[in-house]
C-alpha cells in the first residue's frame, strides 16, 4: 500500500516511518495506556512510603531494609510516574522505566531471599512485566532514538 492509498497517515508520522495499519496503531495505543495505567496504579505505593504508613514501613523493614531508605523509594516511585506521564522528556522516561524495573527486581530478590510466598513473587514479576510492556508500547514521541537522524544531520 503506498502513502496515497494510506490516507496520508504515513506522511503524518514522517517520511522515514514505516506505514502502520490504523487498527494496529489503535491497539498499540490502547495497550500502552492500559499497561501505563496499571503501572501508575502499582506505583501509588510510593505515596504510602512518603506518608510513612506503618504497614508499608513494617513490610519493607521486614525485608531487612533500614527505615531511612523508605522515603527515598517512595519519592523515586512518584517521580518516575510523573516522568512517564509528563509529555516529552524521552531520556527521563527511560531512566524512570529502568528505575521501576530495577526496584521490582530488587523486591523480587528480597522476597525470594526471605522465602516469602509464591504470590508475592508473582506480584513482583507481574509488575516488572507491566513496566516492560508500557516501555515497549510507548509512542514514538516518548522514545530516545538517534537525535542526529531526527535533526537531519549526516550520520558520519
C-alpha positions in Angstrom: 0.0 0.0 0.0 1.5 3.3 -1.0 1.2 6.5 1.0 -1.5 8.0 -1.1 -3.7 4.9 -0.5 -2.9 5.1 3.2 -4.8 8.3 3.5 -1.7 10.4 4.4 -1.3 8.7 7.8 2.3 7.6 6.9 3.1 11.2 6.0 1.9 12.4 9.3 4.4 10.1 11.0 7.3 11.4 8.9 9.0 10.3 5.7 11.2 7.7 7.5 8.4 6.0 9.4 7.1 2.7 8.1 3.4 2.7 7.3 1.3 1.2 10.0 -2.2 -0.1 9.9 -4.5 2.4 11.8 -6.1 -0.6 13.6 -2.8 -1.8 14.8 -1.9 1.8 15.9 -5.1 2.0 17.9 -4.5 -1.4 19.6 -0.9 -0.4 20.4 -2.1 2.9 21.9 -4.8 1.2 24.0 -2.2 -1.4 25.1 0.2 1.4 26.1 -2.4 3.2 28.1 -3.7 0.1 29.8 -0.2 -1.0 30.8 0.8 2.5 31.9 -2.4 2.9 33.9 -1.7 -0.4 35.7 1.9 0.7 36.3 0.8 4.1 37.7 -1.7 2.2 40.0 1.0 -0.2 41.2 3.4 2.6 41.9 1.0 4.5 44.1 2.6 2.6 46.9 5.2 5.3 46.7 2.8 7.7 48.2 2.3 5.4 51.2 6.0 5.2 51.6 6.3 9.0 51.5 3.5 9.3 54.1 5.2 6.7 56.3 2.2 4.3 56.6 3.1 1.8 59.3 2.1 -1.2 57.3 4.3 -0.2 54.4 7.2 0.6 56.7 6.8 -2.7 58.5 6.7 -4.6 55.2 9.9 -3.1 53.9 11.8 -3.3 57.1 10.8 -7.0 57.4 12.9 -7.5 54.2 15.9 -6.1 56.0 16.0 -2.5 54.7 16.5 0.4 57.1 13.7 2.8 57.7 15.6 5.8 56.2 15.5 4.3 52.7 11.7 4.2 52.6 11.0 7.9 51.8 13.7 7.7 49.1 12.0 4.7 47.5 8.6 6.5 47.7 9.9 9.7 46.1 11.6 7.7 43.4 8.3 5.9 42.5 6.3 9.1 42.5 8.9 11.0 40.4 9.2 8.0 38.0 5.4 8.0 37.4 5.4 11.8 36.8 8.3 11.4 34.3 6.4 8.7 32.4 3.2 10.6 32.3 4.7 14.0 31.5 4.8 14.8 27.8 8.2 14.7 26.1 11.4 14.1 28.1 12.3 10.7 26.5 15.6 10.3 28.3 14.0 10.9 31.7 11.3 8.4 30.8 14.0 5.8 30.0 15.5 6.3 33.5 12.1 6.2 35.1 11.2 2.8 33.4 14.7 1.5 34.4 14.3 2.6 38.0 10.9 1.0 38.3 12.1 -2.2 36.7 15.2 -2.4 39.0 13.1 -1.6 42.0 10.8 -4.6 41.2 13.8 -6.9 40.6 15.3 -5.8 43.9 12.0 -6.5 45.6 11.8 -9.9 43.9 15.3 -10.9 45.1 14.5 -9.7 48.6 11.3 -11.7 48.8 13.0 -14.8 47.4 15.8 -14.4 50.0 13.2 -14.2 52.8 11.4 -17.3 51.4 8.2 -15.4 51.1 5.1 -16.9 49.5 4.8 -17.5 45.8 2.1 -14.9 45.5 4.4 -12.0 46.2 6.9 -13.4 43.7 4.2 -13.5 41.1 3.1 -9.9 42.0 6.7 -8.6 41.6 7.2 -10.4 38.3 3.9 -9.1 37.0 4.6 -5.5 37.9 8.1 -5.9 36.2 6.3 -7.3 33.1 3.8 -4.4 33.1 6.7 -2.0 33.3 8.3 -3.6 30.3 5.0 -3.7 28.4 4.5 0.0 29.0 8.0 0.8 27.9 7.8 -1.4 24.8 4.4 0.1 23.7 5.3 3.7 24.4 4.7 6.1 21.4 7.5 7.2 19.2 7.4 10.7 20.7 8.4 9.1 24.1 11.4 7.2 22.6 15.0 8.2 22.5 16.3 7.4 19.1 19.1 9.0 17.2 18.9 12.7 17.7 21.2 13.4 14.7 18.8 11.5 12.5 15.9 13.5 13.8 17.6 16.8 13.2 18.5 15.7 9.7 22.3 15.9 10.3 24.5 13.5 8.4 25.3 10.2 10.3 29.1 10.2 9.9 
